[in-house]
Amino acid sequence: MDNALMRGLQALDEGIAKRPMSYSPIDLMPQLDALYESGMPAGEKTGWKTIDPHYTVMEGQMTIVTGWPGSGKSEWLDALLVNLAAKGWRFKMFSPENQPVETHISKLVEKVSGKPFGFGPTERITRAENKAAVQLLAKSFRFMATPAETGASVTDILAESLPWLMEAWNKRGLIIDPWNELEHWRPNNLSETEYVSKTLSQIRNWARSNKIHVWIVAHPAKARRDESGKLPIPKPDMISGSQHWWNKADCAVTVWRDFDNPSDEVDVHIQKVRFKHIGKPGMVTMRYDRVTGRYFDIPPRFSDDMERAGMRVRSAA
């Protein structure tokens, strides 16, 4: 058999493998029976009681995290990962903006220990505590770094991540933070919007087929202040590539801070949740501890509790 024919048959086989498969509902009756008996699978809780009603973490999904530079989106995501690591998750991290890698690890150490890594007015972590925290992180985290003169494409990141993540049976995650630090080799015949759509589909399909949750941190395209001069709460369709960031995401989270009135409060907006058994859109205000990089639930105010109780009484009347 000549080489041309072999290449043709190989291309045909690859094309057949990519064709959609058709199912009758009857074909999937065993899976439906299992869902009926056990209920829809719940996502992993985040470790924050105020966030859990809105957002939980399901394997095989893709979450987009956005926010203005300096809003704390990467810090919030890292804090989430530390919470999930305590529940047995493992993560492959591509985070060029947090390099060198030892700097990133020091920030995670602060979140694990609850103490600052460096010198300051607050008691810092001891050498023994640092060693214990690093050993704990080593069970759950692996970091990818590229030489300064080169970059990494989406395909590079997916291929590098898979072997170590698949050593675990479940609870696996990949982090790309941020999107703009990847090498994007866009073909001349694709617009940026078409390229973003195709690449996000590639990542989402990879996540689904391997049951790995993928988080992508992406900056809004540009700061557009409103009539009062304030920065608005960015939405996924404000990221370069437009509406596809909203369409392709299973979940979308925006971390927002009022730069005009600095405080330790940060608003976390869950802007999209594809499946209702995973969560629901909403906004949660959290407290950020700048010393340790930790995020905390803010207990409901007494007045809020009374108002809700009054609403229940009026509803029952």
C-alpha positions as CSV (number, residue, x, y, z in Angstrom):
1,M,0.0,0.0,0.0
2,D,1.5,3.3,-1.1
3,N,2.1,6.2,1.3
4,A,-0.5,8.4,-0.3
5,L,-3.2,5.8,0.2
6,M,-2.2,5.2,3.8
7,R,-2.3,8.9,4.6
8,G,-5.8,9.0,3.0
9,L,-7.1,6.1,5.1
10,Q,-5.6,7.6,8.2
11,A,-7.3,10.9,7.5
12,L,-10.6,9.1,6.9
13,D,-10.3,7.2,10.2
14,E,-9.5,10.5,12.1
15,G,-12.5,12.1,10.4
16,I,-14.8,9.2,11.4
17,A,-13.5,9.4,15.0
18,K,-14.5,13.1,15.2
19,R,-18.1,12.6,13.8
20,P,-20.9,13.2,16.3
21,M,-22.5,10.1,17.8
22,S,-26.3,9.7,17.9
23,Y,-28.2,8.3,20.9
24,S,-31.8,7.4,21.6
25,P,-33.0,8.2,25.1
26,I,-33.5,4.4,25.5
27,D,-29.8,3.9,24.8
28,L,-29.0,6.0,27.9
29,M,-31.6,4.5,30.2
30,P,-29.0,2.9,32.5
31,Q,-27.3,6.3,33.0
32,L,-30.7,7.9,33.6
33,D,-31.7,5.3,36.1
34,A,-28.4,5.9,38.0
35,L,-29.2,9.7,38.0
36,Y,-32.7,9.0,39.2
37,E,-31.5,6.9,42.1
38,S,-28.6,9.1,43.2
39,G,-29.7,12.5,42.1
40,M,-27.8,15.0,40.1
41,P,-24.1,15.0,41.1
42,A,-23.2,17.9,43.3
43,G,-20.1,20.0,42.8
44,E,-17.3,20.2,45.3
45,K,-17.9,22.8,48.0
46,T,-15.5,25.7,47.9
47,G,-14.8,26.0,51.6
48,W,-16.8,29.3,51.8
49,K,-20.4,28.9,53.0
50,T,-21.4,32.1,51.3
51,I,-20.1,31.1,47.9
52,D,-21.3,27.5,47.9
53,P,-25.0,28.3,47.1
54,H,-23.8,30.1,44.0
55,Y,-20.7,28.2,42.8
56,T,-19.3,24.7,43.4
57,V,-16.6,22.9,41.4
58,M,-17.5,20.0,39.1
59,E,-15.0,17.9,37.2
60,G,-15.0,18.3,33.5
61,Q,-16.1,21.9,33.5
62,M,-14.5,25.2,32.6
63,T,-14.6,28.3,34.7
64,I,-13.6,31.8,33.5
65,V,-12.4,34.2,36.1
66,T,-12.1,37.9,35.3
67,G,-11.7,41.3,36.9
68,W,-9.7,44.5,36.6
69,P,-6.0,44.3,37.2
70,G,-5.4,44.5,41.0
71,S,-8.9,43.3,41.9
72,G,-7.6,40.1,43.5
73,K,-8.9,37.5,41.0
74,S,-5.7,35.4,41.0
75,E,-5.5,35.7,44.8
76,W,-9.1,34.5,45.1
77,L,-8.5,31.6,42.8
78,D,-5.4,30.6,44.6
79,A,-7.4,30.7,47.9
80,L,-10.0,28.5,46.3
81,L,-7.4,26.0,45.2
82,V,-5.9,25.8,48.7
83,N,-9.4,25.0,50.0
84,L,-10.0,22.3,47.4
85,A,-6.5,20.8,48.0
86,A,-7.5,20.2,51.6
87,K,-10.3,18.0,50.1
88,G,-8.0,15.9,48.0
89,W,-7.8,17.9,44.7
90,R,-4.6,18.2,42.7
91,F,-3.7,21.0,40.3
92,K,-1.3,21.7,37.5
93,M,-0.6,25.5,37.4
94,F,0.5,27.7,34.5
95,S,0.8,31.2,36.0
96,P,3.5,33.3,34.3
97,E,2.5,36.4,36.1
98,N,3.3,34.7,39.4
99,Q,6.8,33.7,38.4
100,P,9.4,33.0,39.6
101,V,7.6,29.9,40.8
102,E,9.1,30.1,44.3
103,T,7.3,33.5,44.7
104,H,4.0,31.9,43.8
105,I,4.6,29.0,46.3
106,S,5.4,31.5,49.0
107,K,2.0,33.1,48.5
108,L,0.3,29.7,48.7
109,V,2.3,29.0,51.9
110,E,0.7,32.1,53.5
111,K,-2.7,30.9,52.6
112,V,-2.1,27.4,54.0
113,S,-0.4,28.7,57.3
114,G,-2.4,31.8,57.9
115,K,0.9,33.7,58.5
116,P,2.9,36.0,56.4
117,F,5.9,34.6,54.6
118,G,8.1,37.7,54.8
119,F,9.2,40.2,57.5
120,G,6.6,42.7,58.8
121,P,4.6,43.8,61.8
122,T,2.8,40.5,62.0
123,E,4.5,37.3,63.3
124,R,5.8,35.5,60.2
125,I,5.8,31.8,59.6
126,T,8.7,29.8,61.1
127,R,11.1,27.7,59.1
128,A,9.4,24.5,60.5
129,E,6.0,25.8,59.6
130,N,7.2,26.8,56.1
131,K,8.7,23.3,55.5
132,A,5.4,21.6,56.7
133,A,3.3,23.9,54.4
134,V,5.6,23.2,51.4
135,Q,5.3,19.4,52.0
136,L,1.6,19.8,52.1
137,L,1.4,21.8,48.9
138,A,3.7,19.2,47.2
139,K,0.9,16.7,47.5
140,S,-1.5,18.8,45.5
141,F,0.4,21.2,43.2
142,R,2.7,21.1,40.2
143,F,3.9,24.2,38.5
144,M,4.8,24.8,34.8
145,A,7.3,27.4,33.8
146,T,8.7,28.3,30.4
147,P,12.1,29.9,29.6
148,A,11.9,33.7,29.3
149,E,12.7,33.6,25.5
150,T,9.9,31.1,24.7
151,G,6.2,30.7,25.5
152,A,3.7,27.9,25.7
153,S,0.6,27.3,23.6
154,V,-2.7,25.9,24.7
155,T,-1.7,22.5,23.2
156,D,1.6,22.6,25.1
157,I,-0.2,23.2,28.4
158,L,-2.8,20.5,27.9
159,A,-0.2,17.9,26.8
160,E,2.1,18.8,29.8
161,S,-0.7,18.7,32.3
162,L,-2.3,15.4,31.5
163,P,0.1,12.7,32.7
164,W,0.5,13.9,36.3
165,L,-3.2,14.9,36.7
166,M,-4.3,11.5,35.4
167,E,-2.4,9.7,38.1
168,A,-5.3,10.7,40.4
169,W,-8.7,9.0,40.0
170,N,-10.6,12.2,40.3
171,K,-10.6,15.7,41.7
172,R,-8.2,17.2,39.1
173,G,-7.7,20.8,38.0
174,L,-5.8,22.9,35.5
175,I,-5.1,26.6,35.9
176,I,-4.2,29.0,33.1
177,D,-3.5,32.4,34.6
178,P,-3.6,34.5,32.6
179,W,-4.8,33.8,29.1
180,N,-2.8,36.6,27.5
181,E,0.5,35.0,28.6
182,L,-0.1,32.0,26.3
183,E,1.5,31.9,22.9
184,H,-1.4,32.3,20.5
185,W,-0.6,31.1,17.0
186,R,-3.7,32.3,15.2
187,P,-4.0,31.2,11.6
188,N,-4.3,34.0,9.0
189,N,-7.7,32.8,8.0
190,L,-9.2,33.1,11.5
191,S,-10.4,36.3,13.1
192,E,-9.6,36.8,16.8
193,T,-13.2,36.0,17.7
194,E,-13.1,32.8,15.6
195,Y,-9.8,31.8,17.2
196,V,-11.1,32.4,20.7
197,S,-14.2,30.3,20.0
198,K,-12.2,27.4,18.5
199,T,-9.6,27.4,21.3
200,L,-12.1,27.6,24.1
201,S,-14.0,24.7,22.6
202,Q,-10.8,22.7,22.4
203,I,-10.1,23.4,26.1
204,R,-13.7,22.6,27.2
205,N,-13.8,19.4,25.2
206,W,-10.4,18.4,26.7
207,A,-11.8,19.1,30.2
208,R,-14.9,17.1,29.6
209,S,-13.2,14.1,28.1
210,N,-10.6,13.9,30.9
211,K,-12.9,15.0,33.7
212,I,-10.6,17.8,34.7
213,H,-11.8,21.2,35.8
214,V,-10.1,24.1,34.0
215,W,-9.9,27.6,35.3
216,I,-8.9,30.4,32.9
217,V,-8.1,33.8,34.3
218,A,-8.6,36.5,31.6
219,H,-8.4,40.3,31.8
220,P,-11.1,42.5,30.4
221,A,-10.0,44.1,27.1
222,K,-9.9,47.6,28.4
223,A,-11.1,49.7,31.3
224,R,-14.3,51.5,30.3
225,R,-15.4,53.8,33.1
226,D,-19.1,54.7,33.4
227,E,-20.6,58.2,33.4
228,S,-19.6,58.7,37.1
229,G,-16.0,57.8,36.3
230,K,-16.2,54.4,38.1
231,L,-15.0,51.2,36.7
232,P,-18.0,48.9,36.1
233,I,-18.2,45.3,37.1
234,P,-16.6,43.5,34.2
235,K,-18.5,40.7,32.5
236,P,-17.0,37.8,30.4
237,D,-18.0,39.5,27.1
238,M,-15.7,42.4,28.0
239,I,-12.7,40.0,27.5
240,S,-10.9,40.2,24.2
241,G,-12.7,37.7,21.9
242,S,-16.1,39.0,23.1
243,Q,-19.2,36.9,23.6
244,H,-17.5,33.5,23.3
245,W,-16.0,33.9,26.8
246,W,-19.6,34.0,28.1
247,N,-21.0,31.4,25.7
248,K,-18.3,28.7,26.1
249,A,-17.9,29.0,29.9
250,D,-19.6,26.5,32.2
251,C,-19.2,29.0,35.0
252,A,-18.0,32.7,35.0
253,V,-16.7,34.5,38.1
254,T,-15.8,38.2,38.4
255,V,-13.8,39.5,41.4
256,W,-14.4,43.2,41.9
257,R,-13.0,45.7,44.3
258,D,-14.0,49.4,44.7
259,F,-10.7,51.1,43.9
260,D,-12.2,54.5,44.8
261,N,-13.1,53.4,48.3
262,P,-10.4,51.0,49.4
263,S,-11.3,48.5,52.1
264,D,-10.8,44.8,52.9
265,E,-14.1,43.9,51.2
266,V,-14.2,42.3,47.8
267,D,-17.3,41.4,45.8
268,V,-17.4,38.0,44.1
269,H,-19.9,38.0,41.2
270,I,-20.9,34.6,40.0
271,Q,-22.2,35.7,36.6
272,K,-22.9,32.4,34.9
273,V,-23.6,28.8,36.1
274,R,-24.6,26.5,33.2
275,F,-26.2,23.8,35.4
276,K,-28.5,24.6,38.3
277,H,-27.2,21.6,40.4
278,I,-23.8,23.3,40.4
279,G,-25.0,26.8,41.6
280,K,-26.8,29.9,40.6
281,P,-25.7,33.5,39.6
282,G,-25.4,35.9,42.5
283,M,-23.0,38.2,44.3
284,V,-21.2,37.6,47.6
285,T,-19.1,40.1,49.5
286,M,-16.0,38.6,51.2
287,R,-13.2,39.9,53.4
288,Y,-9.7,39.8,52.1
289,D,-6.8,39.6,54.4
290,R,-3.9,41.3,52.7
291,V,-1.3,39.9,55.1
292,T,-2.0,36.2,54.3
293,G,-3.9,36.4,51.0
294,R,-6.8,34.6,52.6
295,Y,-10.5,35.3,51.9
296,F,-13.2,34.9,54.5
297,D,-17.0,34.7,54.6
298,I,-18.6,37.8,56.1
299,P,-21.4,36.8,58.5
300,P,-24.8,38.2,57.6
301,R,-25.6,41.5,59.4
302,F,-28.2,41.3,62.1
303,S,-30.4,43.8,60.2
304,D,-30.2,41.5,57.1
305,D,-31.4,38.5,59.2
306,M,-34.3,40.5,60.6
307,E,-35.3,41.7,57.2
308,R,-35.3,38.2,55.8
309,A,-37.2,36.9,58.8
310,G,-39.8,39.7,58.3
311,M,-40.1,38.8,54.6
312,R,-40.8,35.2,55.6
313,V,-43.4,36.2,58.1
314,R,-45.1,38.5,55.6
315,S,-45.0,35.8,53.0
316,A,-46.7,33.3,55.4
317,A,-49.4,35.8,56.4
